[in-house]
Amino acid sequence: MTTVLEAAIPDRASFCTLYADGPHMRKIREGETTILSYPRDSVVFLYYTYPTYREAMAVRNTRDGGISLPCLSKKVSVLFRVRASGVDKLKRAVGFVNANCKPDAYSREDGFYVRLAYVLERRGKLCRTTLGKIAGVSNGV
């Protein structure tokens, strides 16, 4: 069994569109598809858009696997999943963590992603102070 996760992102609209955000190690174009390869144990944020809704999730490329998702080459372990406005909050949260914290949003332990999911589920705007606390920023912002 291969340890590399490949995300095949079609260039044309199909049943769903996919945006994958993570530490890819290789990017290949094959015809009308872009293939991104991710190493084992990496965390990838997947943003799916379907005809009637949007969904995003954080997945970890593990050896055991878990569930099959569209456009992915193997089963992955889902750390958390958000829909609707949570998708936009997740994009902003990942950007904030990558810009302000070390390590970045792709190389944390699973507990960080559980806490991040709770922050994203809160009503209202994304609280950067809380996000900074769970990410380990000393001054909060």
C-alpha positions in Angstrom: 0.0 0.0 0.0 1.3 3.4 -0.9 2.0 6.0 1.8 1.6 9.0 -0.6 -1.8 10.7 -0.8 -2.6 12.1 -4.2 -5.4 14.7 -4.8 -6.6 14.8 -8.4 -8.0 18.2 -9.1 -9.9 18.5 -12.4 -9.5 21.7 -14.3 -13.0 21.6 -15.6 -16.2 21.6 -13.6 -17.5 18.2 -12.7 -19.7 16.8 -9.9 -17.7 18.8 -7.4 -14.7 21.1 -7.4 -11.8 20.7 -5.0 -9.2 23.0 -3.6 -6.5 21.3 -1.5 -4.2 23.2 0.9 -1.3 21.6 2.5 2.5 20.8 2.2 2.5 19.1 -1.2 5.8 17.5 -2.2 5.0 17.2 -5.9 2.6 18.8 -8.4 2.0 17.2 -11.8 -0.3 18.1 -14.7 -1.9 15.2 -16.6 -4.2 16.3 -19.3 -7.0 18.3 -17.7 -6.1 17.3 -14.2 -3.6 18.6 -11.6 -2.3 15.9 -9.2 -0.9 17.1 -5.9 1.1 14.5 -3.8 1.3 14.7 0.0 3.6 12.7 2.3 2.5 10.3 5.0 1.2 11.9 8.3 0.7 15.3 6.6 -2.5 17.3 7.3 -4.3 18.6 4.2 -7.3 21.0 4.2 -9.8 20.1 1.5 -12.4 22.5 0.3 -15.2 20.9 -1.7 -17.9 22.8 -3.6 -20.9 20.8 -4.7 -23.9 22.1 -6.7 -26.0 22.8 -3.5 -23.4 23.3 -0.7 -19.8 23.8 0.3 -17.8 21.7 2.7 -14.3 21.8 4.1 -12.3 19.3 6.2 -9.0 18.7 7.7 -7.6 15.2 6.9 -4.5 13.4 7.9 -2.8 11.0 5.5 -2.3 8.0 7.7 -1.3 4.4 7.0 -4.5 2.9 8.4 -6.8 5.2 6.4 -10.4 5.8 7.3 -12.9 7.0 4.7 -12.7 7.5 1.0 -13.3 11.0 -0.3 -13.9 12.2 -3.9 -10.7 13.0 -5.9 -8.3 11.3 -3.4 -6.2 8.3 -4.2 -6.6 6.6 -0.8 -8.5 6.6 2.4 -7.8 9.3 4.9 -8.5 10.1 8.6 -10.9 13.0 8.9 -9.9 15.3 11.8 -12.9 17.6 11.5 -15.5 18.8 9.0 -17.3 22.2 8.5 -20.0 23.5 6.2 -21.4 26.8 5.1 -19.9 29.8 6.9 -17.4 27.4 8.6 -15.6 27.0 5.3 -14.8 30.7 5.1 -13.8 30.7 8.8 -11.5 27.8 8.2 -9.7 29.6 5.3 -9.1 32.6 7.5 -8.0 30.5 10.5 -5.5 28.6 8.4 -4.1 31.8 7.0 -3.8 33.4 10.4 -2.0 30.3 11.9 0.4 30.1 8.9 1.2 33.8 9.1 1.6 34.1 12.9 2.6 30.8 14.4 5.4 28.2 14.3 4.8 25.4 13.5 2.3 26.2 10.7 -1.2 24.8 10.4 -0.1 21.6 8.6 2.2 20.1 11.2 0.3 20.1 14.5 -0.9 17.3 16.7 -4.5 16.1 16.5 -5.6 17.9 19.6 -4.9 21.3 17.9 -7.4 20.4 15.1 -10.1 19.3 17.7 -9.7 22.7 19.4 -9.7 24.5 16.0 -13.0 22.8 15.1 -14.6 24.1 18.4 -13.5 27.6 17.6 -14.9 27.4 14.0 -18.3 26.1 15.4 -18.8 29.2 17.5 -21.4 31.7 16.2 -20.2 35.0 14.9 -16.9 36.1 13.6 -13.6 34.2 14.0 -12.0 35.2 17.3 -8.3 35.7 16.6 -7.5 36.0 20.3 -8.9 32.5 20.9 -7.3 31.2 17.8 -3.9 32.6 18.9 -4.3 31.0 22.3 -4.9 27.5 20.9 -2.1 28.0 18.3 0.3 29.0 21.1 0.9 32.6 20.2 2.2 34.3 23.3 0.6 37.7 22.8 -2.8 36.3 21.5 -2.6 38.2 18.2 
